[in-house]
Amino acid sequence: MIAMPDRRGFLPIRTNAFDRVFISVVLFVAIHLLWMRFLEPTLPLWIATVLSVILGAVIVRRG
């Protein structure tokens, strides 16, 4: 088994690749739930998806 090294990025904790992907997925779900509760009547859900994917990519890449 190959050990992935821990990294320090802009997140306030040491993370490995799995940690960053997990944080991204949790944020994806949270953003969508909040979007559906507060912004769905005025803005379509695909905007939340685009924002979540961009944020997730930043977290996985630089987090």
C-alpha positions in Angstrom: 0.0 0.0 0.0 1.4 3.4 -1.0 1.1 6.0 1.8 -0.1 9.4 0.6 1.9 12.2 2.3 0.0 14.7 4.4 0.1 18.3 3.2 -0.5 21.7 4.5 -2.5 24.1 2.4 -5.0 26.8 3.2 -7.1 24.5 5.2 -6.3 24.8 9.0 -5.5 21.1 9.3 -3.1 18.6 7.8 -4.9 16.6 5.1 -4.3 13.9 2.6 -6.1 13.4 -0.7 -9.0 11.5 0.8 -9.6 14.2 3.4 -9.7 16.9 0.8 -12.2 14.9 -1.4 -14.4 14.2 1.6 -14.5 17.8 2.6 -15.4 18.8 -1.0 -18.2 16.3 -1.1 -19.6 17.5 2.3 -19.5 21.1 1.1 -21.2 20.1 -2.2 -24.1 18.6 -0.3 -24.3 21.5 2.2 -24.2 24.2 -0.6 -27.0 22.4 -2.5 -29.2 22.0 0.6 -28.8 25.7 1.5 -29.3 26.7 -2.1 -32.6 24.7 -2.4 -33.8 26.2 0.9 -33.0 29.9 0.2 -32.2 30.6 -3.4 -34.1 28.0 -5.5 -37.1 30.2 -6.3 -34.9 32.9 -7.8 -31.7 31.1 -9.1 -31.5 27.7 -10.8 -29.8 24.8 -9.1 -27.2 24.3 -11.8 -25.5 27.5 -10.6 -25.0 25.9 -7.2 -23.5 22.8 -9.0 -21.0 24.9 -10.9 -20.0 26.8 -7.8 -19.6 23.6 -5.8 -17.5 21.9 -8.5 -15.2 24.9 -8.7 -14.9 25.1 -4.9 -14.3 21.4 -4.7 -11.6 21.5 -7.3 -9.8 24.3 -5.4 -10.0 22.4 -2.2 -8.7 19.2 -3.7 -5.9 20.9 -5.6 -4.7 23.5 -3.1 -6.4 22.6 0.2 
